[in-house]
């Protein structure tokens, strides 16, 4: 697949992710009705719904009511287009796996932004990701490797899910006991189980470490700037999602004895 096509398809998927991020937490259908202006409710024509380009041509405003449209929409499209291109460059020699990694990354982007907005991770996304892992594990290079038997990737997938679940549950239980309040929610636990199913126990451990590092850095920076208090909650899903996406490029050798 051409690099420009990978970028373009990624931007289209990013456009669909905007719909998922907006509608799924509200329990609305992600396929109908067609996209509408959030202000005047006018249906957006196809030529005004071209990823990235339409927003720029309309100068970030609805064609009908001229009220501003959030720049987050084209930002999601652009970021996911770049991410799709990067994953294609990384795994283009294995196109089936590259496509799966791009779709899984789309789910993770949706998880990150929904959790950021609502402090909730929809089960449809985390459990859907978990359910999909066994279907692709036989050609998943992160966990298949030089597996000695046909069933080995399935065992690695199962073990990874168990390790992810156990790790996140243990951290959540310890945090609640130490701080006297919920440290991580059930959505985070299910998400890390899904990440472990896609990237093995090593990937689950690395994701938790990377996510914790990113979350801590964000929290410290926000507190230093006076924008956050020590007692204020921070959604952890976005940082876990970032660690999981990183796993699709490279799994750090941090996870002994989970190798």
C-alpha positions, 0 to 999 in steps of 0.5 A: 500500500502506498504511503499516501494511501495509508495516511489518507485511510488513517485520516478517514478512520480518524474521522470515524473515531470522532463519531465514536468518541462523541456518541459512544459515551452517550449511548447513541448509534455510531452509524446513524444519523449522519454527522451534523453541526453541533450548533445548528444541527444541519447535516454535514454534506460529504464535501464538507466532511473530508478529513482535515481538508474540509475543516481548513477550507471552511476555516473551522466553521459550519457552512450554514451557521458559521459557528466554530467547529472544535479544532479537536476534530481535525487534530484527531484525524491528523494524529491518527493519519500520522499514526497509521502511516507510522504503523504501516512503515513499521509493519508494512511487510506484514500487511494483515498485522499492520491493518490489525495494529492500526485498527487496535490503535484506533480503539486505543485512541478512542479509549484515551479521549473518552476516558479523558472526557468522561473518566469512563472506558466503555466496555464495548472498546476494552472488552472488544479489544480483548475478544479480538486478540485471540483471533489475530494472535497467530500472526501477531509478531509481538507474541507469536515470534518463533512459537514452537507449536501452533497453540503457543500464541494462544497461550501467550495471549491468554497469559498476557491477559491474565498478567495484565488483569492481575497487575492492574488489579494489584496496583488498584487494590494497593493504591486504594489501601494506601490512599484510602480512595479508588486509584484505578477503576475497573475500566483500567483493569479490563483495558490492561487485560486487553493490552496484555492479550495483544502484547503478552505479559511483557507488553502489559508490564511495560505498558503499566510502567510507561503509562505510570511514568507518563501519568506521573509526569503529567500530574506533577507538571499540572500541580507545579502549574497550579492547575491540579491539586494532589487530591484531584483525579486523573484519568489513567486510560489515556496513559495506558493507551499511549503505552499500548500504542508504543508496544506496537512499535517496540516492546521494551525489555522491562518486564522480566519475569514476564518475558 
